[in-house]
Amino acid sequence: MPATTTEHEEENPLFWPVQVGNMTVNHRVVLAPMTRCRAIGGVPQESLVKHYAQRASLGGLLISEANAVSPEAYGFSHSPGIFMTEQVRAWKKVTGAVHAKGAYIFCRIWHVGRASHYIHQPNWQKPLSSTGKAIQPPFLVRLSEGEMARFSDPRALAAHEIPLIVQQFQHAAKNGIAAGFDGVELHAAHGYLVDQFLKDGINDRTDEYGSSVENRCQFLLEFVAAIVENVIIINMIN
């Protein structure tokens, strides 16, 4: 039977406090992001307020489920976003409930890229990606009514379109801080848009965002620079 004594907790680094930026976190067990699909029309509902408040503890840290940075960033029905005023207002209720428990919460932001279907896209357009190659079976995407389907063929972003995507992430980061989040996490893994630029098996570009490792990393580095700059500026203003 695992020990539950104070002595055991003091010996276990998981229960040691740690400084994260200007936050003192009481322990190192962090709530990982979990997509709940409870955001009707991309707007968090009261069920999400309850969900996060239930998992908040004094001095604990939570990472929110991923938030779309734009209408084109969605790949799931009823997943939340952070690009509209209505979404910011809804997330304020969540962050307020978490802070009332004495906990901290970060906002995860993402763009799914080609990991989507045209029914999740504005005007049923092709999903955006680093490539024009679709995700192939056995991997499937869940549609609005729950049925599974093949991923749609994506459209490779032109180089001149990438600054707009960077601006969308920057705007989402700003909204996350405005919504009361204590920090922002960029989702750059698991085959979503940023990862689609990083992976040489997906990224088949020949421009400044493809081929070499340095070029493939450029996409990520531009996002990081924009987000970090934005969050620091906002915190200085506050």
C-alpha positions as CSV (number, residue, x, y, z in Angstrom):
1,M,0.0,0.0,0.0
2,P,1.5,3.4,-1.0
3,A,2.4,5.6,1.9
4,T,0.3,8.7,2.5
5,T,2.2,10.2,5.4
6,T,3.6,13.7,5.5
7,E,7.0,12.2,5.8
8,H,6.6,10.4,2.6
9,E,5.4,13.5,0.8
10,E,8.4,15.5,2.1
11,E,10.7,12.8,0.6
12,N,8.9,12.7,-2.8
13,P,10.0,15.5,-5.2
14,L,6.5,15.4,-6.7
15,F,5.3,17.2,-3.6
16,W,8.1,19.7,-3.4
17,P,7.2,23.4,-4.3
18,V,8.7,24.9,-7.4
19,Q,8.9,28.4,-8.8
20,V,7.3,28.8,-12.2
21,G,7.8,32.4,-13.4
22,N,6.3,34.6,-10.7
23,M,4.2,31.7,-9.4
24,T,5.0,29.5,-6.5
25,V,3.5,26.1,-7.2
26,N,3.0,23.9,-4.1
27,H,3.6,20.6,-5.9
28,R,4.7,19.3,-9.2
29,V,1.6,17.2,-10.2
30,V,0.2,19.3,-13.1
31,L,-3.2,18.7,-14.7
32,A,-2.5,17.8,-18.3
33,P,-4.7,19.2,-21.2
34,M,-7.7,17.1,-21.9
35,T,-10.1,18.0,-24.7
36,R,-13.6,17.7,-23.2
37,C,-15.7,18.8,-26.3
38,R,-18.0,20.8,-24.0
39,A,-17.7,24.1,-25.7
40,I,-20.8,24.6,-27.7
41,G,-20.1,26.7,-30.8
42,G,-16.5,27.0,-29.5
43,V,-17.6,28.7,-26.3
44,P,-16.9,27.1,-22.9
45,Q,-20.0,26.2,-20.9
46,E,-20.7,26.1,-17.2
47,S,-19.8,22.4,-17.2
48,L,-16.2,23.5,-18.0
49,V,-16.2,25.9,-15.1
50,K,-17.2,23.0,-12.8
51,H,-14.7,20.7,-14.4
52,Y,-11.6,22.8,-13.8
53,A,-12.8,24.0,-10.4
54,Q,-13.1,20.4,-9.2
55,R,-9.5,19.7,-10.3
56,A,-8.0,22.9,-8.7
57,S,-6.0,22.6,-5.5
58,L,-4.2,25.2,-3.4
59,G,-1.0,26.1,-5.2
60,G,-1.7,23.6,-8.0
61,L,-1.2,24.1,-11.7
62,L,-3.7,23.2,-14.4
63,I,-3.2,23.3,-18.2
64,S,-6.4,24.0,-20.1
65,E,-7.6,21.9,-23.0
66,A,-6.4,23.2,-26.3
67,N,-8.0,26.4,-27.6
68,A,-8.3,27.1,-31.3
69,V,-6.6,30.4,-32.4
70,S,-8.9,30.9,-35.4
71,P,-12.0,29.5,-37.1
72,E,-9.6,27.5,-39.4
73,A,-7.8,26.0,-36.4
74,Y,-10.6,23.5,-35.4
75,G,-10.5,19.8,-35.8
76,F,-13.1,18.7,-33.3
77,S,-16.7,19.6,-32.7
78,H,-17.4,21.6,-29.5
79,S,-13.8,22.2,-28.7
80,P,-13.1,25.7,-27.3
81,G,-11.4,28.7,-28.9
82,I,-9.8,31.9,-27.6
83,F,-10.1,34.2,-30.6
84,M,-13.6,35.8,-29.9
85,T,-14.7,38.2,-27.2
86,E,-17.5,35.7,-26.2
87,Q,-14.9,33.0,-25.6
88,V,-12.7,35.3,-23.5
89,R,-15.7,36.1,-21.3
90,A,-16.5,32.4,-20.9
91,W,-12.9,31.5,-20.0
92,K,-12.9,34.3,-17.4
93,K,-15.5,32.2,-15.4
94,V,-13.2,29.2,-15.6
95,T,-10.0,31.1,-14.5
96,G,-12.0,32.8,-11.8
97,A,-13.2,29.5,-10.3
98,V,-9.7,28.1,-10.4
99,H,-8.1,31.1,-8.8
100,A,-10.8,31.0,-6.1
101,K,-9.4,27.6,-5.1
102,G,-5.9,29.1,-4.9
103,A,-4.7,27.4,-8.0
104,Y,-3.0,28.5,-11.3
105,I,-4.1,27.8,-14.8
106,F,-2.4,28.1,-18.2
107,C,-4.1,28.4,-21.6
108,R,-3.0,25.9,-24.2
109,I,-3.4,27.3,-27.8
110,W,-3.3,25.3,-31.0
111,H,-4.1,25.0,-34.7
112,V,-4.7,21.5,-35.8
113,G,-3.6,22.1,-39.4
114,R,-4.4,19.1,-41.6
115,A,-5.7,17.1,-38.7
116,S,-9.2,18.2,-39.6
117,H,-12.1,17.7,-42.0
118,Y,-13.7,20.3,-44.3
119,I,-17.0,20.2,-42.2
120,H,-15.0,21.7,-39.4
121,Q,-13.7,24.5,-41.6
122,P,-15.2,27.9,-42.6
123,N,-17.2,27.5,-45.8
124,W,-16.1,23.9,-46.0
125,Q,-12.7,24.9,-47.2
126,K,-9.6,22.7,-47.2
127,P,-7.7,22.5,-43.9
128,L,-4.4,24.4,-43.8
129,S,-1.0,22.7,-43.4
130,S,2.6,22.7,-44.4
131,T,1.8,20.2,-47.1
132,G,-0.9,19.2,-49.5
133,K,-0.7,15.5,-48.3
134,A,-3.7,14.2,-46.3
135,I,-3.4,12.1,-43.1
136,Q,-4.0,8.5,-44.3
137,P,-6.0,5.6,-42.8
138,P,-6.0,3.9,-40.4
139,F,-6.2,7.4,-38.8
140,L,-9.6,8.9,-39.0
141,V,-11.4,12.1,-37.9
142,R,-14.6,12.3,-35.9
143,L,-17.4,14.4,-37.6
144,S,-20.1,16.4,-35.9
145,E,-22.5,13.6,-35.4
146,G,-19.9,11.2,-34.1
147,E,-19.2,9.2,-37.3
148,M,-15.6,8.6,-38.3
149,A,-14.3,9.7,-41.7
150,R,-11.0,10.1,-43.6
151,F,-9.2,13.4,-43.1
152,S,-9.7,15.9,-45.8
153,D,-7.0,16.9,-48.3
154,P,-5.2,20.0,-46.9
155,R,-3.9,23.0,-48.6
156,A,-0.3,24.0,-48.1
157,L,0.1,27.5,-46.7
158,A,1.9,29.9,-49.0
159,A,4.9,31.6,-47.3
160,H,3.2,35.0,-47.4
161,E,0.3,33.6,-45.4
162,I,2.4,32.4,-42.5
163,P,2.6,35.9,-40.8
164,L,-1.2,35.9,-40.5
165,I,-1.1,32.6,-38.7
166,V,1.6,33.9,-36.4
167,Q,-0.7,37.0,-35.7
168,Q,-3.5,34.6,-34.9
169,F,-1.4,32.8,-32.3
170,Q,-0.3,36.2,-30.9
171,H,-3.9,37.4,-30.6
172,A,-4.9,34.1,-28.9
173,A,-2.1,34.5,-26.4
174,K,-3.2,38.1,-25.7
175,N,-6.8,36.9,-25.2
176,G,-5.6,34.1,-22.9
177,I,-4.0,36.6,-20.5
178,A,-7.1,38.9,-20.8
179,A,-9.2,35.9,-19.8
180,G,-7.3,35.6,-16.6
181,F,-4.9,32.7,-17.4
182,D,-1.6,32.8,-15.6
183,G,0.3,31.7,-18.7
184,V,0.1,30.4,-22.2
185,E,1.2,27.0,-23.6
186,L,1.8,26.6,-27.4
187,H,0.7,23.1,-28.6
188,A,3.6,22.1,-30.9
189,A,3.3,18.3,-30.9
190,H,1.1,15.4,-31.8
191,G,0.9,16.0,-35.5
192,Y,-0.9,19.3,-35.4
193,L,0.1,22.4,-37.4
194,V,3.4,23.4,-35.8
195,D,4.4,19.7,-35.8
196,Q,3.5,19.4,-39.4
197,F,6.2,21.9,-40.2
198,L,8.7,20.3,-38.0
199,K,8.4,16.7,-39.3
200,D,10.5,15.9,-42.4
201,G,8.0,13.1,-43.2
202,I,5.2,15.6,-43.5
203,N,6.9,18.9,-44.5
204,D,7.7,18.5,-48.2
205,R,8.2,22.3,-48.8
206,T,11.1,23.7,-50.8
207,D,10.8,27.3,-49.5
208,E,12.3,28.9,-46.4
209,Y,10.0,26.8,-44.2
210,G,11.0,23.4,-45.6
211,S,13.9,21.0,-46.3
212,S,16.5,21.7,-43.7
213,V,16.1,21.3,-39.9
214,E,16.7,25.1,-39.6
215,N,14.0,25.9,-42.1
216,R,11.5,23.6,-40.6
217,C,12.1,25.0,-37.1
218,Q,11.6,28.6,-38.4
219,F,7.8,28.2,-38.3
220,L,7.9,27.3,-34.6
221,L,10.5,29.9,-33.7
222,E,8.4,32.7,-35.2
223,F,5.4,31.6,-33.1
224,V,7.4,31.4,-29.9
225,A,8.9,34.8,-30.4
226,A,5.5,36.4,-31.1
227,I,3.8,34.7,-28.1
228,V,6.6,35.4,-25.6
229,E,6.9,39.0,-26.7
230,N,3.1,39.5,-26.4
231,V,2.7,37.9,-23.0
232,I,5.6,39.8,-21.6
233,I,4.2,43.1,-22.9
234,I,0.8,42.4,-21.5
235,N,2.2,41.4,-18.1
236,M,4.2,44.7,-18.0
237,I,1.1,46.7,-18.7
238,N,-0.8,44.9,-16.0
